[in-house]
Amino acid sequence: MENIGNLPSWDNDSFDWRRFIKQTVLRALCGVFAIVVFGTISDQGYYSPMSKANGTCMFNNNECACSYAVGVGVLAFVACVVFPMLDIIISKISDATAKNRIVKGDLAFSTAMTFLWFICFCVLLNQWTRTNSEYVMADAARAAIAFSFFSIITWSLLTYFALARYRQGVNEFEQDYRDPANDHNAPYQSSPYSSTSGPSGYQQSPFSNTQETPGAYQPPSY
């Protein structure tokens, strides 16, 4: 049986342009949401209270919260630029193993980004509820929290599309490359060792009619 990487749905002739367009639109939205999150926090997420000379994070003065949100946003933006290029490359390469790895990588990364954005949303929301909004820009904080939540939705949809593409490849492989030995509907094939030149049925002995039984009585003829 051939390797499972040779999935027919990942061949060049079966490239799904509709799915590519949908994924590209979703990735564009993910990129915009990521820019809003890390751009807002980088530009307006730090303030300078009277007790500190340097700026501090507006989310309950928690530097880790701002750094984490900026890091996730930058990573998501870079991924939204790289993966559309990989979607185009996958339609041009002929190595099925490479296609298999790209699809699995897309699925794993989309799942991880969904989880990272969920953590980001929970952290920002939790720290904002403990923040004194007297000296910070509340609109910027709310925008970062809101678009973190929107990113969870868009990355979840990307995970769904990646999983659907992977399952489609596996299902088509099982249908087109099914092992005939395990297929009970396949017609029965005779054994290759069966004799083709032997007798097809019972053959009478050539001496059965001519050879007499020894010692048998034969009456004389008159």
Phi and psi restraints in degrees (value plus and minus 20) as a CYANA .aco file:
   2 GLU   PHI     -95.7   -55.7
   2 GLU   PSI     144.7   184.7
   3 ASN   PHI     -86.0   -46.0
   3 ASN   PSI     126.3   166.3
   4 ILE   PHI     -88.9   -48.9
   4 ILE   PSI     -32.1     7.9
   5 GLY   PHI     -89.7   -49.7
   5 GLY   PSI     -40.4    -0.4
   6 ASN   PHI    -104.1   -64.1
   6 ASN   PSI      43.5    83.5
   7 LEU   PHI    -105.7   -65.7
   7 LEU   PSI     112.5   152.5
   8 PRO   PHI     -87.1   -47.1
   8 PRO   PSI     -47.9    -7.9
   9 SER   PHI     -92.8   -52.8
   9 SER   PSI     -29.2    10.8
  10 TRP   PHI    -122.8   -82.8
  10 TRP   PSI      -7.4    32.6
  11 ASP   PHI     -98.2   -58.2
  11 ASP   PSI     145.2   185.2
  12 ASN   PHI     -85.7   -45.7
  12 ASN   PSI     -53.6   -13.6
  13 ASP   PHI     -95.0   -55.0
  13 ASP   PSI     -37.5     2.5
  14 SER   PHI    -128.5   -88.5
  14 SER   PSI       4.8    44.8
  15 PHE   PHI     -86.6   -46.6
  15 PHE   PSI     106.8   146.8
  16 ASP   PHI    -111.5   -71.5
  16 ASP   PSI      81.7   121.7
  17 TRP   PHI     -93.8   -53.8
  17 TRP   PSI     -50.6   -10.6
  18 ARG   PHI     -84.5   -44.5
  18 ARG   PSI     -65.0   -25.0
  19 ARG   PHI     -84.5   -44.5
  19 ARG   PSI     -57.3   -17.3
  20 PHE   PHI     -82.3   -42.3
  20 PHE   PSI     -62.0   -22.0
  21 ILE   PHI     -85.8   -45.8
  21 ILE   PSI     -63.1   -23.1
  22 LYS   PHI     -82.2   -42.2
  22 LYS   PSI     -64.5   -24.5
  23 GLN   PHI     -85.8   -45.8
  23 GLN   PSI     -56.6   -16.6
  24 THR   PHI     -85.7   -45.7
  24 THR   PSI     -61.0   -21.0
  25 VAL   PHI     -83.6   -43.6
  25 VAL   PSI     -64.0   -24.0
  26 LEU   PHI     -83.3   -43.3
  26 LEU   PSI     -60.5   -20.5
  27 ARG   PHI     -87.8   -47.8
  27 ARG   PSI     -53.6   -13.6
  28 ALA   PHI     -83.8   -43.8
  28 ALA   PSI     -62.2   -22.2
  29 LEU   PHI     -84.0   -44.0
  29 LEU   PSI     -61.5   -21.5
  30 CYS   PHI     -80.9   -40.9
  30 CYS   PSI     -59.5   -19.5
  31 GLY   PHI     -85.6   -45.6
  31 GLY   PSI     -61.5   -21.5
  32 VAL   PHI     -84.0   -44.0
  32 VAL   PSI     -64.7   -24.7
  33 PHE   PHI     -82.6   -42.6
  33 PHE   PSI     -59.3   -19.3
  34 ALA   PHI     -84.8   -44.8
  34 ALA   PSI     -60.3   -20.3
  35 ILE   PHI     -82.2   -42.2
  35 ILE   PSI     -61.7   -21.7
  36 VAL   PHI     -81.7   -41.7
  36 VAL   PSI     -63.0   -23.0
  37 VAL   PHI     -87.4   -47.4
  37 VAL   PSI     -78.2   -38.2
  38 PHE   PHI     -95.2   -55.2
  38 PHE   PSI     -46.8    -6.8
  39 GLY   PHI     -90.2   -50.2
  39 GLY   PSI     -61.8   -21.8
  40 THR   PHI     -85.2   -45.2
  40 THR   PSI     -64.5   -24.5
  41 ILE   PHI     -89.7   -49.7
  41 ILE   PSI     -58.8   -18.8
  42 SER   PHI     -87.0   -47.0
  42 SER   PSI     -55.4   -15.4
  43 ASP   PHI    -109.1   -69.1
  43 ASP   PSI     -62.2   -22.2
  44 GLN   PHI    -143.9  -103.9
  44 GLN   PSI     -13.5    26.5
  45 GLY   PHI    -106.8   -66.8
  45 GLY   PSI     -22.3    17.7
  46 TYR   PHI    -142.1  -102.1
  46 TYR   PSI     118.8   158.8
  47 TYR   PHI    -152.9  -112.9
  47 TYR   PSI     145.8   185.8
  48 SER   PHI    -136.2   -96.2
  48 SER   PSI      76.2   116.2
  49 PRO   PHI     -90.8   -50.8
  49 PRO   PSI     147.2   187.2
  50 MET   PHI     -85.9   -45.9
  50 MET   PSI     -47.1    -7.1
  51 SER   PHI    -103.9   -63.9
  51 SER   PSI     -30.7     9.3
  52 LYS   PHI    -149.6  -109.6
  52 LYS   PSI     120.7   160.7
  53 ALA   PHI     -99.8   -59.8
  53 ALA   PSI     -56.5   -16.5
  54 ASN   PHI    -112.1   -72.1
  54 ASN   PSI     140.3   180.3
  55 GLY   PHI     -90.1   -50.1
  55 GLY   PSI     130.9   170.9
  56 THR   PHI    -149.6  -109.6
  56 THR   PSI     139.5   179.5
  57 CYS   PHI     -87.3   -47.3
  57 CYS   PSI     119.2   159.2
  58 MET   PHI     -96.8   -56.8
  58 MET   PSI     -31.9     8.1
  59 PHE   PHI    -109.1   -69.1
  59 PHE   PSI      63.6   103.6
  60 ASN   PHI      37.4    77.4
  60 ASN   PSI      12.6    52.6
  61 ASN   PHI      36.5    76.5
  61 ASN   PSI       7.5    47.5
  62 ASN   PHI    -117.6   -77.6
  62 ASN   PSI      84.2   124.2
  63 GLU   PHI     -85.1   -45.1
  63 GLU   PSI     -52.7   -12.7
  64 CYS   PHI     -84.5   -44.5
  64 CYS   PSI     -55.5   -15.5
  65 ALA   PHI     -84.1   -44.1
  65 ALA   PSI     -65.7   -25.7
  66 CYS   PHI     -88.8   -48.8
  66 CYS   PSI     -62.0   -22.0
  67 SER   PHI     -84.2   -44.2
  67 SER   PSI     -60.7   -20.7
  68 TYR   PHI     -84.4   -44.4
  68 TYR   PSI     -65.2   -25.2
  69 ALA   PHI     -84.0   -44.0
  69 ALA   PSI     -61.0   -21.0
  70 VAL   PHI     -86.1   -46.1
  70 VAL   PSI     -62.4   -22.4
  71 GLY   PHI     -82.9   -42.9
  71 GLY   PSI     -64.7   -24.7
  72 VAL   PHI     -85.1   -45.1
  72 VAL   PSI     -59.6   -19.6
  73 GLY   PHI     -83.7   -43.7
  73 GLY   PSI     -63.7   -23.7
  74 VAL   PHI     -85.3   -45.3
  74 VAL   PSI     -63.2   -23.2
  75 LEU   PHI     -81.5   -41.5
  75 LEU   PSI     -62.5   -22.5
  76 ALA   PHI     -85.1   -45.1
  76 ALA   PSI     -59.1   -19.1
  77 PHE   PHI     -85.4   -45.4
  77 PHE   PSI     -63.2   -23.2
  78 VAL   PHI     -82.8   -42.8
  78 VAL   PSI     -61.1   -21.1
  79 ALA   PHI     -84.1   -44.1
  79 ALA   PSI     -56.0   -16.0
  80 CYS   PHI     -89.1   -49.1
  80 CYS   PSI     -38.0     2.0
  81 VAL   PHI    -109.3   -69.3
  81 VAL   PSI     -56.8   -16.8
  82 VAL   PHI     -97.9   -57.9
  82 VAL   PSI     -65.1   -25.1
  83 PHE   PHI     -87.3   -47.3
  83 PHE   PSI     -55.5   -15.5
  84 PRO   PHI     -80.5   -40.5
  84 PRO   PSI     -54.3   -14.3
  85 MET   PHI     -86.6   -46.6
  85 MET   PSI     -58.3   -18.3
  86 LEU   PHI     -86.8   -46.8
  86 LEU   PSI     -54.0   -14.0
  87 ASP   PHI     -83.3   -43.3
  87 ASP   PSI     -54.3   -14.3
  88 ILE   PHI     -94.8   -54.8
  88 ILE   PSI     -59.4   -19.4
  89 ILE   PHI     -85.0   -45.0
  89 ILE   PSI     -57.3   -17.3
  90 ILE   PHI     -84.8   -44.8
  90 ILE   PSI     -42.2    -2.2
  91 SER   PHI    -103.3   -63.3
  91 SER   PSI     -28.6    11.4
  92 LYS   PHI    -131.5   -91.5
  92 LYS   PSI     -42.1    -2.1
  93 ILE   PHI    -104.0   -64.0
  93 ILE   PSI     133.5   173.5
  94 SER   PHI    -126.9   -86.9
  94 SER   PSI     -27.3    12.7
  95 ASP   PHI     -98.2   -58.2
  95 ASP   PSI      91.6   131.6
  96 ALA   PHI     -87.3   -47.3
  96 ALA   PSI     -51.4   -11.4
  97 THR   PHI     -85.5   -45.5
  97 THR   PSI     -60.4   -20.4
  98 ALA   PHI     -85.4   -45.4
  98 ALA   PSI     -59.6   -19.6
  99 LYS   PHI     -82.8   -42.8
  99 LYS   PSI     -61.9   -21.9
 100 ASN   PHI     -80.1   -40.1
 100 ASN   PSI     -62.8   -22.8
 101 ARG   PHI     -86.8   -46.8
 101 ARG   PSI     -58.4   -18.4
 102 ILE   PHI     -84.9   -44.9
 102 ILE   PSI     -63.9   -23.9
 103 VAL   PHI     -84.0   -44.0
 103 VAL   PSI     -63.9   -23.9
 104 LYS   PHI     -84.9   -44.9
 104 LYS   PSI     -58.7   -18.7
 105 GLY   PHI     -84.7   -44.7
 105 GLY   PSI     -59.7   -19.7
 106 ASP   PHI     -82.0   -42.0
 106 ASP   PSI     -64.2   -24.2
 107 LEU   PHI     -83.9   -43.9
 107 LEU   PSI     -65.9   -25.9
 108 ALA   PHI     -85.8   -45.8
 108 ALA   PSI     -62.2   -22.2
 109 PHE   PHI     -89.3   -49.3
 109 PHE   PSI     -61.0   -21.0
 110 SER   PHI     -83.0   -43.0
 110 SER   PSI     -59.8   -19.8
 111 THR   PHI     -84.1   -44.1
 111 THR   PSI     -63.0   -23.0
 112 ALA   PHI     -84.7   -44.7
 112 ALA   PSI     -60.4   -20.4
 113 MET   PHI     -87.7   -47.7
 113 MET   PSI     -55.8   -15.8
 114 THR   PHI     -80.4   -40.4
 114 THR   PSI     -63.0   -23.0
 115 PHE   PHI     -87.3   -47.3
 115 PHE   PSI     -61.7   -21.7
 116 LEU   PHI     -84.6   -44.6
 116 LEU   PSI     -59.9   -19.9
 117 TRP   PHI     -88.9   -48.9
 117 TRP   PSI     -53.6   -13.6
 118 PHE   PHI     -83.9   -43.9
 118 PHE   PSI     -63.4   -23.4
 119 ILE   PHI     -83.1   -43.1
 119 ILE   PSI     -62.6   -22.6
 120 CYS   PHI     -80.7   -40.7
 120 CYS   PSI     -65.0   -25.0
 121 PHE   PHI     -81.9   -41.9
 121 PHE   PSI     -64.7   -24.7
 122 CYS   PHI     -84.5   -44.5
 122 CYS   PSI     -61.2   -21.2
 123 VAL   PHI     -86.6   -46.6
 123 VAL   PSI     -68.1   -28.1
 124 LEU   PHI     -83.4   -43.4
 124 LEU   PSI     -62.4   -22.4
 125 LEU   PHI     -85.6   -45.6
 125 LEU   PSI     -61.7   -21.7
 126 ASN   PHI     -85.0   -45.0
 126 ASN   PSI     -62.3   -22.3
 127 GLN   PHI     -92.6   -52.6
 127 GLN   PSI     -50.4   -10.4
 128 TRP   PHI     -90.2   -50.2
 128 TRP   PSI     -54.5   -14.5
 129 THR   PHI     -86.1   -46.1
 129 THR   PSI     -37.9     2.1
 130 ARG   PHI    -123.0   -83.0
 130 ARG   PSI     -14.0    26.0
 131 THR   PHI    -115.4   -75.4
 131 THR   PSI     119.4   159.4
 132 ASN   PHI    -104.4   -64.4
 132 ASN   PSI      88.3   128.3
 133 SER   PHI    -102.1   -62.1
 133 SER   PSI      -3.1    36.9
 134 GLU   PHI     -90.7   -50.7
 134 GLU   PSI     -55.8   -15.8
 135 TYR   PHI    -130.1   -90.1
 135 TYR   PSI     -15.1    24.9
 136 VAL   PHI    -135.3   -95.3
 136 VAL   PSI     146.1   186.1
 137 MET   PHI    -109.9   -69.9
 137 MET   PSI      83.0   123.0
 138 ALA   PHI     -85.6   -45.6
 138 ALA   PSI     -55.4   -15.4
 139 ASP   PHI     -83.8   -43.8
 139 ASP   PSI     -59.7   -19.7
 140 ALA   PHI     -85.3   -45.3
 140 ALA   PSI     -60.7   -20.7
 141 ALA   PHI     -85.6   -45.6
 141 ALA   PSI     -63.2   -23.2
 142 ARG   PHI     -85.7   -45.7
 142 ARG   PSI     -56.5   -16.5
 143 ALA   PHI     -84.1   -44.1
 143 ALA   PSI     -62.6   -22.6
 144 ALA   PHI     -83.2   -43.2
 144 ALA   PSI     -60.6   -20.6
 145 ILE   PHI     -87.2   -47.2
 145 ILE   PSI     -64.0   -24.0
 146 ALA   PHI     -84.0   -44.0
 146 ALA   PSI     -65.8   -25.8
 147 PHE   PHI     -95.3   -55.3
 147 PHE   PSI     -39.7     0.3
 148 SER   PHI     -86.5   -46.5
 148 SER   PSI     -59.6   -19.6
 149 PHE   PHI     -87.3   -47.3
 149 PHE   PSI     -61.4   -21.4
 150 PHE   PHI     -82.8   -42.8
 150 PHE   PSI     -53.6   -13.6
 151 SER   PHI     -85.8   -45.8
 151 SER   PSI     -52.3   -12.3
 152 ILE   PHI     -80.9   -40.9
 152 ILE   PSI     -62.0   -22.0
 153 ILE   PHI     -86.6   -46.6
 153 ILE   PSI     -68.5   -28.5
 154 THR   PHI     -86.6   -46.6
 154 THR   PSI     -59.9   -19.9
 155 TRP   PHI     -91.5   -51.5
 155 TRP   PSI     -49.0    -9.0
 156 SER   PHI     -85.0   -45.0
 156 SER   PSI     -59.4   -19.4
 157 LEU   PHI     -86.1   -46.1
 157 LEU   PSI     -59.3   -19.3
 158 LEU   PHI     -83.4   -43.4
 158 LEU   PSI     -57.5   -17.5
 159 THR   PHI     -83.2   -43.2
 159 THR   PSI     -59.7   -19.7
 160 TYR   PHI     -83.4   -43.4
 160 TYR   PSI     -64.7   -24.7
 161 PHE   PHI     -85.2   -45.2
 161 PHE   PSI     -60.4   -20.4
 162 ALA   PHI     -85.3   -45.3
 162 ALA   PSI     -60.2   -20.2
 163 LEU   PHI     -87.0   -47.0
 163 LEU   PSI     -59.5   -19.5
 164 ALA   PHI     -84.1   -44.1
 164 ALA   PSI     -59.7   -19.7
 165 ARG   PHI     -86.9   -46.9
 165 ARG   PSI     -59.5   -19.5
 166 TYR   PHI     -87.1   -47.1
 166 TYR   PSI     -63.6   -23.6
 167 ARG   PHI     -85.5   -45.5
 167 ARG   PSI     -56.6   -16.6
 168 GLN   PHI     -82.7   -42.7
 168 GLN   PSI     -60.9   -20.9
 169 GLY   PHI     -84.5   -44.5
 169 GLY   PSI     -61.6   -21.6
 170 VAL   PHI     -86.1   -46.1
 170 VAL   PSI     -62.7   -22.7
 171 ASN   PHI     -84.6   -44.6
 171 ASN   PSI     -62.5   -22.5
 172 GLU   PHI     -88.2   -48.2
 172 GLU   PSI     -52.8   -12.8
 173 PHE   PHI     -84.7   -44.7
 173 PHE   PSI     -62.6   -22.6
 174 GLU   PHI     -86.8   -46.8
 174 GLU   PSI     -50.2   -10.2
 175 GLN   PHI     -99.0   -59.0
 175 GLN   PSI     -61.3   -21.3
 176 ASP   PHI    -109.8   -69.8
 176 ASP   PSI     -43.3    -3.3
 177 TYR   PHI    -140.7  -100.7
 177 TYR   PSI      17.7    57.7
 178 ARG   PHI     -93.3   -53.3
 178 ARG   PSI     122.5   162.5
 179 ASP   PHI     -93.7   -53.7
 179 ASP   PSI     100.9   140.9
 180 PRO   PHI     -82.0   -42.0
 180 PRO   PSI     -45.8    -5.8
 181 ALA   PHI     -87.4   -47.4
 181 ALA   PSI     -46.0    -6.0
 182 ASN   PHI    -119.1   -79.1
 182 ASN   PSI     -16.8    23.2
 183 ASP   PHI    -113.4   -73.4
 183 ASP   PSI      89.8   129.8
 184 HIS   PHI     -95.8   -55.8
 184 HIS   PSI     -34.6     5.4
 185 ASN   PHI    -107.8   -67.8
 185 ASN   PSI     -28.6    11.4
 186 ALA   PHI     -92.0   -52.0
 186 ALA   PSI     125.2   165.2
 187 PRO   PHI     -84.9   -44.9
 187 PRO   PSI     129.0   169.0
 188 TYR   PHI     -90.7   -50.7
 188 TYR   PSI     113.7   153.7
 189 GLN   PHI    -129.5   -89.5
 189 GLN   PSI     114.9   154.9
 190 SER   PHI     -89.4   -49.4
 190 SER   PSI     140.5   180.5
 191 SER   PHI     -87.6   -47.6
 191 SER   PSI     118.2   158.2
 192 PRO   PHI     -88.8   -48.8
 192 PRO   PSI     -33.8     6.2
 193 TYR   PHI    -114.5   -74.5
 193 TYR   PSI     -15.9    24.1
 194 SER   PHI     -88.7   -48.7
 194 SER   PSI     122.1   162.1
 195 SER   PHI     -97.8   -57.8
 195 SER   PSI     114.6   154.6
 196 THR   PHI    -126.6   -86.6
 196 THR   PSI     -34.7     5.3
 197 SER   PHI    -125.6   -85.6
 197 SER   PSI     -23.7    16.3
 198 GLY   PHI     -96.8   -56.8
 198 GLY   PSI     155.6   195.6
 199 PRO   PHI     -88.0   -48.0
 199 PRO   PSI     118.9   158.9
 200 SER   PHI    -102.6   -62.6
 200 SER   PSI     -38.5     1.5
 201 GLY   PHI    -175.0  -135.0
 201 GLY   PSI    -188.1  -148.1
 202 TYR   PHI     -97.0   -57.0
 202 TYR   PSI     111.5   151.5
 203 GLN   PHI    -136.9   -96.9
 203 GLN   PSI     113.3   153.3
 204 GLN   PHI     -93.9   -53.9
 204 GLN   PSI     126.1   166.1
 205 SER   PHI     -84.7   -44.7
 205 SER   PSI     118.1   158.1
 206 PRO   PHI     -88.4   -48.4
 206 PRO   PSI     -35.2     4.8
 207 PHE   PHI    -122.3   -82.3
 207 PHE   PSI     -11.1    28.9
 208 SER   PHI     -91.3   -51.3
 208 SER   PSI     -50.1   -10.1
 209 ASN   PHI    -116.1   -76.1
 209 ASN   PSI     -39.7     0.3
 210 THR   PHI    -122.6   -82.6
 210 THR   PSI     -49.5    -9.5
 211 GLN   PHI    -105.3   -65.3
 211 GLN   PSI     107.2   147.2
 212 GLU   PHI    -109.4   -69.4
 212 GLU   PSI     136.4   176.4
 213 THR   PHI     -96.3   -56.3
 213 THR   PSI     108.0   148.0
 214 PRO   PHI     -82.8   -42.8
 214 PRO   PSI     118.6   158.6
 215 GLY   PHI      62.2   102.2
 215 GLY   PSI     -14.7    25.3
 216 ALA   PHI    -100.1   -60.1
 216 ALA   PSI     122.8   162.8
 217 TYR   PHI     -97.4   -57.4
 217 TYR   PSI     113.3   153.3
 218 GLN   PHI    -140.8  -100.8
 218 GLN   PSI      98.0   138.0
 219 PRO   PHI     -90.2   -50.2
 219 PRO   PSI     125.2   165.2
 220 PRO   PHI     -91.3   -51.3
 220 PRO   PSI     130.2   170.2
 221 SER   PHI    -116.8   -76.8
 221 SER   PSI     113.6   153.6
